[in-house]
């Protein structure tokens, strides 16, 4: 697989986003569902009053709240992971640029040999 210059330079960001996704799976999915469900129940209680009866609309609002909480947690972990990966990878940018130039030169030479 050939690595493009852009892919090589964004490698720390991709690595951090992957780490953020794994952290989301182990740390953020359950709390996201929990707090999102609580938010959905509070919205349902505000709309229909308490006690909340298990009607279809109440279930949809609660499920929508859970989905919003889950996605919010996912975006938070992935953005923070990508940011952390970029910050940690910043000192290695000269090395990555050298690798990208070497890959680019090898790709140009391969095209010349094929022609």
DRENGUNU-598754 format. One record per atom (N, C-alpha, C): residue number from 1; residue in three letters; atom name; x, y, z. Coordinates in steps of 0.2 Angstrom, whole numbers. Layout:
# DRENGUNU-598754
[lumfi NUM; "ALA"; "CA"; [X; Y; Z]]
...
***
This chain:
# DRENGUNU-598754
[lumfi 1; "UNK"; "N"; [4; -6; 0]]
[lumfi 1; "UNK"; "CA"; [0; 0; 0]]
[lumfi 1; "UNK"; "C"; [4; 6; 0]]
[lumfi 2; "UNK"; "N"; [3; 11; -5]]
[lumfi 2; "UNK"; "CA"; [7; 17; -5]]
[lumfi 2; "UNK"; "C"; [4; 22; 0]]
[lumfi 3; "UNK"; "N"; [8; 25; 4]]
[lumfi 3; "UNK"; "CA"; [6; 31; 8]]
[lumfi 3; "UNK"; "C"; [7; 37; 4]]
[lumfi 4; "UNK"; "N"; [1; 41; 4]]
[lumfi 4; "UNK"; "CA"; [2; 48; 1]]
[lumfi 4; "UNK"; "C"; [5; 52; 6]]
[lumfi 5; "UNK"; "N"; [7; 58; 4]]
[lumfi 5; "UNK"; "CA"; [10; 63; 8]]
[lumfi 5; "UNK"; "C"; [5; 66; 14]]
[lumfi 6; "UNK"; "N"; [-1; 67; 11]]
[lumfi 6; "UNK"; "CA"; [-6; 69; 16]]
[lumfi 6; "UNK"; "C"; [-8; 64; 21]]
[lumfi 7; "UNK"; "N"; [-8; 57; 19]]
[lumfi 7; "UNK"; "CA"; [-10; 52; 24]]
[lumfi 7; "UNK"; "C"; [-4; 51; 29]]
[lumfi 8; "UNK"; "N"; [2; 52; 27]]
[lumfi 8; "UNK"; "CA"; [8; 52; 31]]
[lumfi 8; "UNK"; "C"; [8; 57; 36]]
[lumfi 9; "UNK"; "N"; [6; 63; 34]]
[lumfi 9; "UNK"; "CA"; [7; 69; 39]]
[lumfi 9; "UNK"; "C"; [1; 69; 44]]
[lumfi 10; "UNK"; "N"; [-5; 66; 42]]
[lumfi 10; "UNK"; "CA"; [-11; 65; 46]]
[lumfi 10; "UNK"; "C"; [-10; 59; 51]]
[lumfi 11; "UNK"; "N"; [-5; 55; 50]]
[lumfi 11; "UNK"; "CA"; [-5; 49; 54]]
[lumfi 11; "UNK"; "C"; [-6; 50; 62]]
[lumfi 12; "UNK"; "N"; [-3; 55; 65]]
[lumfi 12; "UNK"; "CA"; [-4; 56; 72]]
[lumfi 12; "UNK"; "C"; [-11; 57; 74]]
[lumfi 13; "UNK"; "N"; [-15; 61; 69]]
[lumfi 13; "UNK"; "CA"; [-22; 63; 70]]
[lumfi 13; "UNK"; "C"; [-26; 57; 70]]
[lumfi 14; "UNK"; "N"; [-25; 53; 65]]
[lumfi 14; "UNK"; "CA"; [-28; 46; 64]]
[lumfi 14; "UNK"; "C"; [-27; 42; 70]]
[lumfi 15; "UNK"; "N"; [-21; 41; 72]]
[lumfi 15; "UNK"; "CA"; [-20; 37; 78]]
[lumfi 15; "UNK"; "C"; [-23; 39; 84]]
[lumfi 16; "UNK"; "N"; [-23; 46; 85]]
[lumfi 16; "UNK"; "CA"; [-27; 49; 91]]
[lumfi 16; "UNK"; "C"; [-34; 48; 91]]
[lumfi 17; "UNK"; "N"; [-37; 48; 85]]
[lumfi 17; "UNK"; "CA"; [-44; 47; 84]]
[lumfi 17; "UNK"; "C"; [-46; 40; 85]]
[lumfi 18; "UNK"; "N"; [-42; 35; 83]]
[lumfi 18; "UNK"; "CA"; [-43; 28; 84]]
[lumfi 18; "UNK"; "C"; [-42; 27; 92]]
[lumfi 19; "UNK"; "N"; [-38; 30; 95]]
[lumfi 19; "UNK"; "CA"; [-37; 29; 102]]
[lumfi 19; "UNK"; "C"; [-43; 32; 106]]
[lumfi 20; "UNK"; "N"; [-46; 38; 103]]
[lumfi 20; "UNK"; "CA"; [-52; 41; 106]]
[lumfi 20; "UNK"; "C"; [-58; 36; 105]]
[lumfi 21; "UNK"; "N"; [-58; 33; 99]]
[lumfi 21; "UNK"; "CA"; [-64; 28; 98]]
[lumfi 21; "UNK"; "C"; [-64; 22; 103]]
[lumfi 22; "UNK"; "N"; [-58; 20; 104]]
[lumfi 22; "UNK"; "CA"; [-57; 14; 108]]
[lumfi 22; "UNK"; "C"; [-59; 16; 116]]
[lumfi 23; "UNK"; "N"; [-56; 22; 117]]
[lumfi 23; "UNK"; "CA"; [-58; 25; 124]]
[lumfi 23; "UNK"; "C"; [-66; 26; 125]]
[lumfi 24; "UNK"; "N"; [-69; 28; 119]]
[lumfi 24; "UNK"; "CA"; [-76; 28; 119]]
[lumfi 24; "UNK"; "C"; [-80; 22; 120]]
[lumfi 25; "UNK"; "N"; [-77; 16; 117]]
[lumfi 25; "UNK"; "CA"; [-80; 10; 118]]
[lumfi 25; "UNK"; "C"; [-80; 7; 125]]
[lumfi 26; "UNK"; "N"; [-74; 9; 128]]
[lumfi 26; "UNK"; "CA"; [-73; 6; 135]]
[lumfi 26; "UNK"; "C"; [-75; 11; 141]]
[lumfi 27; "UNK"; "N"; [-75; 17; 139]]
[lumfi 27; "UNK"; "CA"; [-77; 22; 145]]
[lumfi 27; "UNK"; "C"; [-83; 26; 143]]
[lumfi 28; "UNK"; "N"; [-85; 28; 137]]
[lumfi 28; "UNK"; "CA"; [-90; 33; 136]]
[lumfi 28; "UNK"; "C"; [-96; 30; 133]]
[lumfi 29; "UNK"; "N"; [-97; 24; 131]]
[lumfi 29; "UNK"; "CA"; [-103; 22; 128]]
[lumfi 29; "UNK"; "C"; [-109; 21; 133]]
[lumfi 30; "UNK"; "N"; [-107; 18; 139]]
[lumfi 30; "UNK"; "CA"; [-112; 17; 144]]
[lumfi 30; "UNK"; "C"; [-115; 23; 147]]
[lumfi 31; "UNK"; "N"; [-110; 28; 149]]
[lumfi 31; "UNK"; "CA"; [-112; 34; 152]]
[lumfi 31; "UNK"; "C"; [-116; 38; 147]]
[lumfi 32; "UNK"; "N"; [-114; 38; 141]]
[lumfi 32; "UNK"; "CA"; [-118; 42; 136]]
[lumfi 32; "UNK"; "C"; [-125; 40; 135]]
[lumfi 33; "UNK"; "N"; [-126; 33; 135]]
[lumfi 33; "UNK"; "CA"; [-133; 30; 135]]
[lumfi 33; "UNK"; "C"; [-136; 32; 141]]
[lumfi 34; "UNK"; "N"; [-133; 32; 147]]
[lumfi 34; "UNK"; "CA"; [-136; 33; 153]]
[lumfi 34; "UNK"; "C"; [-139; 40; 154]]
[lumfi 35; "UNK"; "N"; [-134; 45; 153]]
[lumfi 35; "UNK"; "CA"; [-136; 52; 153]]
[lumfi 35; "UNK"; "C"; [-140; 54; 148]]
[lumfi 36; "UNK"; "N"; [-140; 51; 142]]
[lumfi 36; "UNK"; "CA"; [-144; 53; 136]]
[lumfi 36; "UNK"; "C"; [-151; 51; 138]]
[lumfi 37; "UNK"; "N"; [-152; 45; 141]]
[lumfi 37; "UNK"; "CA"; [-158; 42; 143]]
[lumfi 37; "UNK"; "C"; [-162; 46; 148]]
[lumfi 38; "UNK"; "N"; [-157; 49; 153]]
[lumfi 38; "UNK"; "CA"; [-160; 53; 158]]
[lumfi 38; "UNK"; "C"; [-163; 60; 155]]
[lumfi 39; "UNK"; "N"; [-159; 62; 150]]
[lumfi 39; "UNK"; "CA"; [-161; 68; 147]]
[lumfi 39; "UNK"; "C"; [-167; 67; 143]]
[lumfi 40; "UNK"; "N"; [-168; 61; 140]]
[lumfi 40; "UNK"; "CA"; [-174; 60; 136]]
[lumfi 40; "UNK"; "C"; [-180; 59; 141]]
[lumfi 41; "UNK"; "N"; [-179; 56; 147]]
[lumfi 41; "UNK"; "CA"; [-184; 56; 152]]
[lumfi 41; "UNK"; "C"; [-186; 63; 154]]
[lumfi 42; "UNK"; "N"; [-182; 67; 155]]
[lumfi 42; "UNK"; "CA"; [-183; 74; 158]]
[lumfi 42; "UNK"; "C"; [-187; 78; 153]]
[lumfi 43; "UNK"; "N"; [-185; 77; 146]]
[lumfi 43; "UNK"; "CA"; [-189; 80; 141]]
[lumfi 43; "UNK"; "C"; [-196; 77; 141]]
[lumfi 44; "UNK"; "N"; [-197; 71; 141]]
[lumfi 44; "UNK"; "CA"; [-204; 68; 141]]
[lumfi 44; "UNK"; "C"; [-208; 70; 147]]
[lumfi 45; "UNK"; "N"; [-205; 71; 153]]
[lumfi 45; "UNK"; "CA"; [-208; 73; 159]]
[lumfi 45; "UNK"; "C"; [-210; 80; 158]]
[lumfi 46; "UNK"; "N"; [-206; 84; 155]]
[lumfi 46; "UNK"; "CA"; [-208; 91; 154]]
[lumfi 46; "UNK"; "C"; [-213; 92; 149]]
[lumfi 47; "UNK"; "N"; [-214; 88; 144]]
[lumfi 47; "UNK"; "CA"; [-219; 88; 139]]
[lumfi 47; "UNK"; "C"; [-226; 85; 141]]
[lumfi 48; "UNK"; "N"; [-225; 80; 145]]
[lumfi 48; "UNK"; "CA"; [-232; 76; 147]]
[lumfi 48; "UNK"; "C"; [-233; 76; 154]]
[lumfi 49; "UNK"; "N"; [-228; 78; 158]]
[lumfi 49; "UNK"; "CA"; [-229; 78; 165]]
[lumfi 49; "UNK"; "C"; [-227; 72; 168]]
[lumfi 50; "UNK"; "N"; [-227; 72; 175]]
[lumfi 50; "UNK"; "CA"; [-225; 65; 178]]
[lumfi 50; "UNK"; "C"; [-231; 62; 181]]
[lumfi 51; "UNK"; "N"; [-231; 56; 182]]
[lumfi 51; "UNK"; "CA"; [-226; 51; 180]]
[lumfi 51; "UNK"; "C"; [-227; 50; 172]]
[lumfi 52; "UNK"; "N"; [-221; 48; 170]]
[lumfi 52; "UNK"; "CA"; [-221; 46; 162]]
[lumfi 52; "UNK"; "C"; [-224; 40; 161]]
[lumfi 53; "UNK"; "N"; [-229; 40; 157]]
[lumfi 53; "UNK"; "CA"; [-232; 33; 155]]
[lumfi 53; "UNK"; "C"; [-228; 30; 149]]
[lumfi 54; "UNK"; "N"; [-228; 24; 148]]
[lumfi 54; "UNK"; "CA"; [-224; 21; 142]]
[lumfi 54; "UNK"; "C"; [-228; 21; 136]]
[lumfi 55; "UNK"; "N"; [-229; 27; 133]]
[lumfi 55; "UNK"; "CA"; [-232; 27; 127]]
[lumfi 55; "UNK"; "C"; [-227; 27; 121]]
[lumfi 56; "UNK"; "N"; [-229; 27; 115]]
[lumfi 56; "UNK"; "CA"; [-224; 26; 110]]
[lumfi 56; "UNK"; "C"; [-220; 33; 109]]
[lumfi 57; "UNK"; "N"; [-224; 38; 110]]
[lumfi 57; "UNK"; "CA"; [-220; 45; 109]]
[lumfi 57; "UNK"; "C"; [-215; 46; 115]]
[lumfi 58; "UNK"; "N"; [-217; 44; 121]]
[lumfi 58; "UNK"; "CA"; [-212; 44; 126]]
[lumfi 58; "UNK"; "C"; [-206; 40; 125]]
[lumfi 59; "UNK"; "N"; [-207; 34; 123]]
[lumfi 59; "UNK"; "CA"; [-202; 29; 121]]
[lumfi 59; "UNK"; "C"; [-197; 32; 116]]
[lumfi 60; "UNK"; "N"; [-200; 35; 111]]
[lumfi 60; "UNK"; "CA"; [-196; 38; 105]]
[lumfi 60; "UNK"; "C"; [-192; 44; 108]]
[lumfi 61; "UNK"; "N"; [-195; 48; 112]]
[lumfi 61; "UNK"; "CA"; [-191; 54; 115]]
[lumfi 61; "UNK"; "C"; [-185; 51; 119]]
[lumfi 62; "UNK"; "N"; [-187; 46; 123]]
[lumfi 62; "UNK"; "CA"; [-181; 43; 127]]
[lumfi 62; "UNK"; "C"; [-176; 40; 123]]
[lumfi 63; "UNK"; "N"; [-178; 36; 118]]
[lumfi 63; "UNK"; "CA"; [-173; 33; 114]]
[lumfi 63; "UNK"; "C"; [-169; 38; 110]]
[lumfi 64; "UNK"; "N"; [-172; 44; 108]]
[lumfi 64; "UNK"; "CA"; [-169; 49; 104]]
[lumfi 64; "UNK"; "C"; [-164; 53; 109]]
[lumfi 65; "UNK"; "N"; [-166; 53; 115]]
[lumfi 65; "UNK"; "CA"; [-161; 56; 120]]
[lumfi 65; "UNK"; "C"; [-155; 52; 121]]
[lumfi 66; "UNK"; "N"; [-156; 45; 121]]
[lumfi 66; "UNK"; "CA"; [-151; 40; 122]]
[lumfi 66; "UNK"; "C"; [-146; 41; 116]]
[lumfi 67; "UNK"; "N"; [-149; 41; 110]]
[lumfi 67; "UNK"; "CA"; [-145; 42; 104]]
[lumfi 67; "UNK"; "C"; [-141; 48; 104]]
[lumfi 68; "UNK"; "N"; [-144; 54; 106]]
[lumfi 68; "UNK"; "CA"; [-140; 60; 106]]
[lumfi 68; "UNK"; "C"; [-135; 60; 111]]
[lumfi 69; "UNK"; "N"; [-136; 57; 117]]
[lumfi 69; "UNK"; "CA"; [-131; 56; 122]]
[lumfi 69; "UNK"; "C"; [-125; 52; 120]]
[lumfi 70; "UNK"; "N"; [-127; 46; 116]]
[lumfi 70; "UNK"; "CA"; [-121; 42; 114]]
[lumfi 70; "UNK"; "C"; [-117; 45; 108]]
[lumfi 71; "UNK"; "N"; [-120; 49; 104]]
[lumfi 71; "UNK"; "CA"; [-117; 52; 98]]
[lumfi 71; "UNK"; "C"; [-112; 58; 101]]
[lumfi 72; "UNK"; "N"; [-115; 61; 106]]
[lumfi 72; "UNK"; "CA"; [-111; 67; 109]]
[lumfi 72; "UNK"; "C"; [-105; 64; 113]]
[lumfi 73; "UNK"; "N"; [-106; 59; 116]]
[lumfi 73; "UNK"; "CA"; [-100; 55; 119]]
[lumfi 73; "UNK"; "C"; [-95; 53; 114]]
[lumfi 74; "UNK"; "N"; [-97; 50; 109]]
[lumfi 74; "UNK"; "CA"; [-93; 48; 103]]
[lumfi 74; "UNK"; "C"; [-89; 54; 100]]
[lumfi 75; "UNK"; "N"; [-92; 59; 99]]
[lumfi 75; "UNK"; "CA"; [-89; 65; 96]]
[lumfi 75; "UNK"; "C"; [-84; 68; 100]]
[lumfi 76; "UNK"; "N"; [-86; 68; 107]]
[lumfi 76; "UNK"; "CA"; [-81; 71; 112]]
[lumfi 76; "UNK"; "C"; [-75; 67; 112]]
[lumfi 77; "UNK"; "N"; [-75; 60; 113]]
[lumfi 77; "UNK"; "CA"; [-69; 56; 113]]
[lumfi 77; "UNK"; "C"; [-65; 56; 107]]
[lumfi 78; "UNK"; "N"; [-68; 56; 101]]
[lumfi 78; "UNK"; "CA"; [-65; 56; 95]]
[lumfi 78; "UNK"; "C"; [-61; 62; 94]]
[lumfi 79; "UNK"; "N"; [-64; 68; 95]]
[lumfi 79; "UNK"; "CA"; [-61; 74; 94]]
[lumfi 79; "UNK"; "C"; [-55; 75; 99]]
[lumfi 80; "UNK"; "N"; [-57; 74; 105]]
[lumfi 80; "UNK"; "CA"; [-51; 74; 110]]
[lumfi 80; "UNK"; "C"; [-45; 70; 109]]
[lumfi 81; "UNK"; "N"; [-47; 64; 106]]
[lumfi 81; "UNK"; "CA"; [-42; 59; 105]]
[lumfi 81; "UNK"; "C"; [-38; 61; 99]]
[lumfi 82; "UNK"; "N"; [-41; 64; 94]]
[lumfi 82; "UNK"; "CA"; [-37; 67; 88]]
[lumfi 82; "UNK"; "C"; [-33; 73; 90]]
[lumfi 83; "UNK"; "N"; [-36; 77; 94]]
[lumfi 83; "UNK"; "CA"; [-32; 83; 96]]
[lumfi 83; "UNK"; "C"; [-26; 81; 100]]
[lumfi 84; "UNK"; "N"; [-27; 76; 105]]
[lumfi 84; "UNK"; "CA"; [-21; 73; 109]]
[lumfi 84; "UNK"; "C"; [-16; 70; 104]]
[lumfi 85; "UNK"; "N"; [-18; 66; 99]]
[lumfi 85; "UNK"; "CA"; [-14; 63; 95]]
[lumfi 85; "UNK"; "C"; [-10; 68; 91]]
[lumfi 86; "UNK"; "N"; [-13; 73; 89]]
[lumfi 86; "UNK"; "CA"; [-9; 79; 85]]
[lumfi 86; "UNK"; "C"; [-4; 82; 89]]
[lumfi 87; "UNK"; "N"; [-6; 83; 95]]
[lumfi 87; "UNK"; "CA"; [-1; 87; 100]]
[lumfi 87; "UNK"; "C"; [5; 82; 102]]
[lumfi 88; "UNK"; "N"; [3; 76; 103]]
[lumfi 88; "UNK"; "CA"; [9; 71; 104]]
[lumfi 88; "UNK"; "C"; [13; 70; 98]]
[lumfi 89; "UNK"; "N"; [10; 70; 92]]
[lumfi 89; "UNK"; "CA"; [14; 69; 86]]
[lumfi 89; "UNK"; "C"; [17; 75; 83]]
[lumfi 90; "UNK"; "N"; [16; 81; 86]]
[lumfi 90; "UNK"; "CA"; [19; 87; 83]]
[lumfi 90; "UNK"; "C"; [27; 87; 83]]
[lumfi 91; "UNK"; "N"; [30; 84; 88]]
[lumfi 91; "UNK"; "CA"; [37; 84; 88]]
[lumfi 91; "UNK"; "C"; [40; 79; 83]]
[lumfi 92; "UNK"; "N"; [36; 74; 80]]
[lumfi 92; "UNK"; "CA"; [38; 70; 75]]
[lumfi 92; "UNK"; "C"; [37; 72; 68]]
[lumfi 93; "UNK"; "N"; [34; 78; 67]]
[lumfi 93; "UNK"; "CA"; [33; 80; 61]]
[lumfi 93; "UNK"; "C"; [39; 80; 56]]
[lumfi 94; "UNK"; "N"; [45; 83; 58]]
[lumfi 94; "UNK"; "CA"; [50; 82; 53]]
[lumfi 94; "UNK"; "C"; [52; 75; 51]]
[lumfi 95; "UNK"; "N"; [51; 70; 55]]
[lumfi 95; "UNK"; "CA"; [52; 63; 53]]
[lumfi 95; "UNK"; "C"; [47; 61; 48]]
[lumfi 96; "UNK"; "N"; [41; 63; 50]]
[lumfi 96; "UNK"; "CA"; [35; 61; 45]]
[lumfi 96; "UNK"; "C"; [36; 64; 38]]
[lumfi 97; "UNK"; "N"; [38; 71; 38]]
[lumfi 97; "UNK"; "CA"; [39; 74; 32]]
[lumfi 97; "UNK"; "C"; [44; 71; 28]]
[lumfi 98; "UNK"; "N"; [50; 68; 31]]
[lumfi 98; "UNK"; "CA"; [55; 65; 28]]
[lumfi 98; "UNK"; "C"; [53; 58; 25]]
[lumfi 99; "UNK"; "N"; [49; 55; 29]]
[lumfi 99; "UNK"; "CA"; [46; 49; 26]]
[lumfi 99; "UNK"; "C"; [41; 50; 20]]
[lumfi 100; "UNK"; "N"; [37; 55; 21]]
[lumfi 100; "UNK"; "CA"; [32; 57; 15]]
[lumfi 100; "UNK"; "C"; [36; 59; 9]]
[lumfi 101; "UNK"; "N"; [42; 62; 10]]
[lumfi 101; "UNK"; "CA"; [46; 64; 4]]
[lumfi 101; "UNK"; "C"; [49; 58; 1]]
[lumfi 102; "UNK"; "N"; [51; 54; 5]]
[lumfi 102; "UNK"; "CA"; [54; 47; 2]]
[lumfi 102; "UNK"; "C"; [49; 43; -1]]
[lumfi 103; "UNK"; "N"; [43; 43; 1]]
[lumfi 103; "UNK"; "CA"; [38; 39; -2]]
[lumfi 103; "UNK"; "C"; [36; 42; -9]]
[lumfi 104; "UNK"; "N"; [35; 49; -9]]
[lumfi 104; "UNK"; "CA"; [33; 52; -15]]
[lumfi 104; "UNK"; "C"; [39; 51; -20]]
[lumfi 105; "UNK"; "N"; [45; 52; -18]]
[lumfi 105; "UNK"; "CA"; [51; 51; -23]]
[lumfi 105; "UNK"; "C"; [50; 43; -26]]
[lumfi 106; "UNK"; "N"; [49; 39; -21]]
[lumfi 106; "UNK"; "CA"; [49; 32; -24]]
[lumfi 106; "UNK"; "C"; [43; 31; -28]]
[lumfi 107; "UNK"; "N"; [37; 34; -27]]
[lumfi 107; "UNK"; "CA"; [31; 33; -31]]
[lumfi 107; "UNK"; "C"; [33; 36; -38]]
[lumfi 108; "UNK"; "N"; [36; 42; -38]]
[lumfi 108; "UNK"; "CA"; [38; 45; -45]]
[lumfi 108; "UNK"; "C"; [43; 41; -49]]
[lumfi 109; "UNK"; "N"; [48; 38; -45]]
[lumfi 109; "UNK"; "CA"; [52; 33; -49]]
[lumfi 109; "UNK"; "C"; [49; 27; -51]]
[lumfi 110; "UNK"; "N"; [44; 25; -48]]
[lumfi 110; "UNK"; "CA"; [40; 19; -50]]
[lumfi 110; "UNK"; "C"; [36; 20; -56]]
[lumfi 111; "UNK"; "N"; [33; 26; -57]]
[lumfi 111; "UNK"; "CA"; [30; 28; -63]]
[lumfi 111; "UNK"; "C"; [34; 29; -68]]
[lumfi 112; "UNK"; "N"; [40; 32; -67]]
[lumfi 112; "UNK"; "CA"; [45; 32; -73]]
[lumfi 112; "UNK"; "C"; [48; 26; -75]]
[lumfi 113; "UNK"; "N"; [49; 21; -71]]
[lumfi 113; "UNK"; "CA"; [51; 14; -73]]
[lumfi 113; "UNK"; "C"; [45; 11; -77]]
[lumfi 114; "UNK"; "N"; [39; 11; -75]]
[lumfi 114; "UNK"; "CA"; [33; 8; -78]]
[lumfi 114; "UNK"; "C"; [33; 11; -85]]
[lumfi 115; "UNK"; "N"; [34; 17; -86]]
[lumfi 115; "UNK"; "CA"; [33; 20; -93]]
[lumfi 115; "UNK"; "C"; [40; 19; -97]]
***
